[in-house]
Amino acid sequence: MKKDTVYYIPYKFRKVENMHIVLWLIKDACWALNLKIPGMLMIIPTMTVAILITYQTRKITSEFFHNLAVDIWIIANCTWMAGEFFHLEENLIGPYGLRQFSLIPFSIGLIILGYYYLILKNKPGFQEKIMQQTDEVIRSKESDTSRSEQG
């Protein structure tokens, strides 16, 4: 892959990703403000949109692996938040609370990205494969858009 190659994803995907950032910030702001019910409720749209993003990018290996790691990161983040909201830090399995338990999904996310960077990314032709996957997804989204505009 050339250094001047521009990598992009479809606008529809970027729009959903931007909405996800808003939802995640609202969830974390509720956490910081100790707003338990709104914070816990924000898990639902935040995770839903994160899973949608992962599903949308399933055909682009690099995006899929990163978004899967983000999904797991959010699970860890929500686990930690719930532990703090409901004081499960002190009450769950002695000194180990949900914050420590959240290390499990954090570790799984790191393993996923480790696999991507240490194994997949180093395979010959991998970058070209990613560019091809991206082009195919973009062409498919463009044809979907043109069909919906005609119909």
C-alpha positions in Angstrom: 0.0 0.0 0.0 1.3 3.4 -0.9 1.9 6.0 1.8 -0.3 8.6 0.0 -3.3 6.2 -0.2 -6.4 7.6 1.4 -8.4 5.3 3.6 -12.0 6.1 4.2 -15.3 4.5 5.2 -18.8 5.2 4.0 -20.5 8.4 5.3 -23.4 6.4 6.7 -20.9 4.5 8.9 -19.2 7.7 10.1 -22.5 9.2 11.0 -23.4 6.3 13.3 -19.9 6.4 14.8 -20.3 10.1 15.6 -23.7 9.4 17.3 -22.0 6.7 19.3 -19.4 9.1 20.7 -22.3 11.3 21.9 -24.0 8.4 23.6 -20.8 7.2 25.2 -20.1 10.7 26.5 -23.6 11.1 28.0 -23.2 7.7 29.7 -19.8 8.6 31.1 -21.0 12.1 32.2 -23.9 10.4 34.1 -21.2 8.2 35.7 -19.1 11.2 36.7 -22.2 13.0 38.1 -23.3 9.8 39.9 -26.6 9.8 38.1 -27.2 6.1 38.5 -30.5 5.5 36.7 -29.6 7.7 33.6 -26.1 6.2 33.5 -27.4 2.6 33.6 -30.1 3.4 31.1 -27.5 4.9 28.7 -25.8 1.5 28.6 -28.6 0.3 26.3 -28.2 2.8 23.4 -24.5 3.0 23.8 -24.0 -0.8 23.5 -26.7 -1.0 20.8 -25.0 1.5 18.6 -21.6 0.0 19.3 -22.8 -3.4 18.1 -24.5 -1.8 15.1 -21.1 -0.3 14.1 -19.4 -3.6 14.5 -22.0 -5.3 12.4 -21.8 -2.6 9.7 -18.0 -3.0 9.4 -18.0 -6.8 9.6 -16.8 -7.0 5.9 -13.7 -4.8 6.6 -11.4 -6.8 8.7 -9.4 -3.9 10.2 -12.6 -2.0 11.2 -14.3 -5.1 12.5 -11.5 -6.1 14.9 -11.2 -2.5 16.2 -14.9 -2.1 16.7 -15.2 -5.5 18.4 -12.5 -4.4 20.8 -14.5 -1.2 21.4 -17.6 -3.3 22.1 -15.7 -5.2 24.7 -14.2 -2.1 26.1 -17.7 -0.6 26.6 -18.7 -3.8 28.4 -15.7 -3.4 30.8 -16.5 0.3 31.2 -20.2 -0.4 32.0 -19.2 -3.2 34.5 -16.9 -0.8 36.3 -19.5 1.9 36.3 -22.2 -0.5 37.8 -19.7 -1.6 40.4 -19.2 2.0 41.5 -22.9 3.0 41.3 -24.0 0.1 43.5 -21.0 -0.2 45.8 -20.1 -3.6 44.5 -16.5 -2.8 45.0 -16.7 -3.4 48.7 -19.5 -6.0 48.7 -18.5 -8.5 46.0 -16.1 -11.3 46.7 -14.0 -9.6 49.4 -11.6 -7.0 48.1 -12.4 -7.8 44.4 -15.2 -5.8 43.0 -16.5 -5.2 39.5 -13.7 -2.7 38.8 -11.2 -5.6 39.1 -13.6 -7.9 37.2 -13.7 -5.4 34.4 -10.1 -6.4 33.7 -11.4 -9.6 32.1 -13.2 -7.8 29.2 -10.4 -5.2 29.0 -7.9 -8.1 28.6 -10.1 -9.8 25.9 -10.2 -6.5 23.9 -6.4 -6.3 24.2 -6.1 -9.9 23.0 -8.3 -9.2 20.0 -6.2 -6.2 19.0 -3.0 -8.1 19.8 -4.1 -10.8 17.3 -4.9 -8.2 14.7 -1.6 -6.3 15.1 0.8 -9.2 15.7 -0.7 -11.8 13.4 -3.2 -10.6 10.9 -1.6 -7.2 10.0 1.8 -8.9 9.3 0.4 -11.3 6.7 1.6 -10.6 3.2 -1.0 -8.7 1.2 -3.1 -7.9 4.2 -3.1 -4.1 3.6 -4.2 -4.6 0.0 -6.9 -7.0 1.2 -8.2 -4.3 3.6 -8.3 -1.7 0.8 -10.2 -4.2 -1.5 -12.7 -4.9 1.3 -13.2 -1.2 1.9 -13.7 -0.5 -1.8 -16.2 -3.3 -2.1 -18.2 -2.1 0.9 -18.2 1.5 -0.4 -19.3 0.3 -3.9 -22.1 -1.7 -2.3 -23.2 1.3 -0.2 -23.1 3.6 -3.3 -25.3 1.1 -5.3 -27.7 0.8 -2.3 -28.0 4.6 -2.2 -28.5 5.0 -6.0 -31.1 2.2 -5.9 -33.0 3.9 -3.1 -32.9 7.2 -4.9 -34.3 5.7 -8.1 -37.0 3.7 -6.3 
